[in-house]
Amino acid sequence: MLHSWMAQRAAGVLLHPTSLPGPHGAGDLGPNAYYFVDWLHGAGQTLWQTLPLGPVGPGFSPYMGSSAFAGNPLLVAFEPLVQRGWLRAESLHSEWVDERIDYPVLVPWRMQKLREAFAGFGQHATPEDQAQLATWAQSQQHWLDDYTLFMALDHAHSPALWPQWPPGLAQRTPDAMAQARLQHALEMAFWRFVQWQFDVQWQALKAYAHAKGVRLVGDLPIFVAHHSADCWARPDLYQLDAVGQPTVVAGVPPDFFSATGQRWGNPLYNWVAMAQDGYAWWIERVRRQLQLADVVRIDHFRGFVDYWEIPANEPTAIHGHWQIGPGAALFDALAQALGDLPIIAEDLGLITPAVHALRESTGFPGMRVLQFAFSGDAHNAFLPHNFEPNTVVYTGTHDNDTVPGWWASCSGHERSFAAHYLGVAPEPVAAVQWPMLRAASFSVARLAVCQFQDVLGLGGQHRMNTPGTMGCWSWRFKWDWVQPHMAQQLAHITAASGRVGFERLEL
């Protein structure tokens, strides 16, 4: 069943918090996150969509993290730690490039500052501070204990992946686990402190956003990384061999975009094992994400119907084959445990009638991307006149170019069709982002979301991700790029298209 407030027309902006400005090398949950909420409110926006909030993994991608439950330590802001007296302000002075995240330099620097804050907490924490940490840790115990031990062991045995750890640790024998908890108690306490501060800061930001009439849209990747606390803690839930290595991995088959398909490399779930306990891991995972966000986009929704299984020893996705997913049984279990599910189904790509049927049976809205609308003819499902109301329309997602970048590089047919459809001149230099935003906002789709880059009118060099390439996820903006007329124009479009603020909605 569709969640009540998602049945109303609303509009929002897609921006990951790491892209925010700030003095410490990357955007975080500090003052600039609050300034952005203020900007959204002033621009008439009622949704802030992020990418996954978990720890980043290989290539610094938020879609390949070390935990499906933990928050990204890089998002922990330093200002609250300074205010509490746990971190010295003078230790934070450093020179950073404003427009890009230099991850190889940033990660060790920020982690060192978090360790200094942890030491400061140990020296200056009040009994109330200690009690709040203990209460929070107890509430998250079902994932936190395994995560903190995994991170402590990863720190001790890096760069080895968990199947290469000493056998007792890789196989989680009781004696080895008990000894590890004693040996690494301080390191586990550090990771517990970091996650507590992430949650404290995120919940404060969430409360501030709600006070401004802004709801948060999260993102849940369907798969987890092999080198993750989740896979190490519950190997029975994945298709692994006796030593913990994947026997098959995830991806998508060859298509128009790639002759060899995409070999993502994530371990695949053992859906039979997951069904045996009523999908308990998934229930806890979605419950956790709904503690962080008001609505969650589930990536690769079609993988719940059927998924592309690739033998782990295959270098490409060519020799994979389709396997049947859990289908409605999973979402029935989630709804029974959690009630109405505020979920957006990412149903892009090659979608079968069975996928459409599952999404419609759940009531989840699907997605449409305007940049995909103009490659064919008037029957293209991504054109606004073909939408159904239970839809979230995007000018582009994090995997797309910016609208100006797309406009500059799209085919002649696309540009001509789009020019006629949107009522603009076909020249590549035309500022097409506003007609695109209007087309999205005036459509029947209940929710309309645009990349912040499109509001700013930025070119393709400012895109967040180019799938299949390295060096992504590092884009940031500067406040002096944000001109007053941008918020005003977006607010006018939003108001004229009836996408009202949540303060006027029944929540």
Disulfide bonds with the S-S distance in Angstrom:
none
